[in-house]
Every structure is written in structure tokens, then in C-alpha cells.
């Protein structure tokens, strides 16, 4: 059965619980009668656990109470396509996103709203979090998580398609926008990163349907992540994901070339610095 966001989240939760207890994967396997390779696949989200298997694993690690009930509920839903997360599921789905980013071979971010999280400077992220009403301590925690996620840009093939309005939206003030634009120029120099800007005179194009991230992998099917105010969505149903893959050529055709896009970003950087 194909891996999905719930399976990857469950695997990450089990790995974190095992490490927190100082238990090796070999020792856990001996206790529950599963091989090291099988447990590795489970922790990577490449194999679903049955409810009985999960109960055995949780018992071997001494996981009880609310956490046990949450994980058993998660495995009951693990085979379902797509995942709409709200409330308590939101932090868990963020963990799935981080897990996906860590193993993705290619990530495409399309946005007409904000600079994508993988490209944000701390001041830009902080301004968003504070304006959203988060306490300063919580905002700083979010900034750290976002910075940690950006490490994937050293290896993944990354494409960002940005609406020009993203560069003009006054997040944090001119100094923050200048730093953000300069950072985009630095990232665009990486050999594995491509930034494309859709000029405002282009009019309508499919990116105006809404922002999304398409994540592609070597061994598993691609997924799409959609982020909103409260519910966020992982799409892994093949026909849903294919719809996003199909519009990628149209999005690229609507955008300026990589060279011209860098020129646009540089123009905004100079404007904000004056």
C-alpha cells in the first residue's frame, strides 16, 4: 500500500518516542518480533502498521494514555487518501511536512500571497507571526522551525514561482523587504534553486487559484500541501496530485525567465534600500 502523510507522521512519532526512550531499533525489533529493516520502513512511513502491530510497538516502549490513543486513531485512518487537518492535528501535520521535505528530491512552491517559508528570512517570518497575534516566545519558536526546514535547500531541486505582488506586499517594513529580496537573490545563485516571477501585467494564470507546494520523491508518489488559516491539507490521491502536476508547465510559461526574474527581484531590493 502506498505511503501517505498519515503513515509518514506516524513513523516520525514512533521514531521520536523510541529515541526519547534511548531504545535502539534493533532492541525494539527484538521486543515486538519485527526486523530492523521492517521497523526502518515503518519509521520512514513506507509501510503501514496494523492497529495490532502498533499496539505491540507502543506497549514495548511503554507508551500509554492520551498519546497511545492518538496514535492508534492515526493508524486507523492511515490508509485513507488525502488529509484535512484541523485543531490538534495541525502540529502533527507540520511534522509530516518536515518529514516530506527531508526526503524530497524536488519541491515546487507556487504562491501569490507570501514568500514561501523555505525562502523567508527570520525578520520576515517574525513579522508574519507577530502580526498573526502569536506571543513573542511562540513566534520565535516558529522562526526557529522555519529556519531549520530551510536546510533542505542545500540539496533538493527547488523551484519557486512567485507572483510579483509577493515582492511588494509590505511585510515588516522596507528594511525587512530589502533583506528578504537580497536573500532571494542569494538563494537564486544556488545551482539547485530556480526562482521565477510572474509579472503583474500577465493577468490571470493558474497560480491565482491558490498557493501550494508540490513535493516529489524517488521511491514514493508525489504529494501536494495546501496551507490555510486553520485547516491544512495533504493531497496524495493520484488524480488530485496529477491536477497540480499538470498545471506546472502553464505556470512556468506564465512566469518570466529565471534571468529576468532575478532582475525583477534585484530591482525591488534596490528600491527598498533607497
Secondary structure by P-SEA (a helix, b strand, c coil): ccccaaaaaaaaaaaaaaaaacccaaaaaaaccccaaaaaaaaaccccccaaaaaaaaaaaccccaaaaaaaaaaaacccccccccccaaaaaaaaaaaaaacccbbbbbbccccccccccaaaaaaaaaaacccaaaaaaaaaaaaaaaccccccbbbbbbcccccccccccaaaaaaaaaaaaaaaacccbbbbbbcccccccccccbbbbbbbbccbbbbbbbbcccbbbbbccaaaaaaaaaaaaaaaaacccaaaaaaaaaaaaaaaac
